[in-house]
Amino acid sequence: MPCGVPQIYHRTYATPRRPFEKERLDQELKLIGEYGLRNKREVWRVKYTLAKIRKSARELLTLDEKEPKRLFEGKYIYTTLTKFFGAVLVDINSIPRPIPKMVE
């Protein structure tokens, strides 16, 4: 009988819808060179993570301001953004679409 738990793999990045869009390719290449990333998958991973955070923030904004779930998860989102992305937020609505530190 196996005694270990099988690993569950989750999606960590999303590929672009248009694979050969010149502006995006140039921007990704610039980011790779500027921050010393290994490949474009690392850029996509950060963009995917930020997209998930933005999605959960939008869902929380539909709740009432005094809702315990909104208060608790809102603090979690804020600490995640400041910890991983170095973002200083005045309002959760002001989360920019591109990555705060990496994309200008």
Secondary structure, 3 states (H helix, E strand, C coil): CCCCCCCCCCCCCCCCCCCCCHHHHHHHHHHHHHHCCCCHHHHHHHHHHHHHHHHHHHHHHCCCCCCHHHHHHHHHHHHHHHHHHCCCCCCHHHCCCCCCCCCC
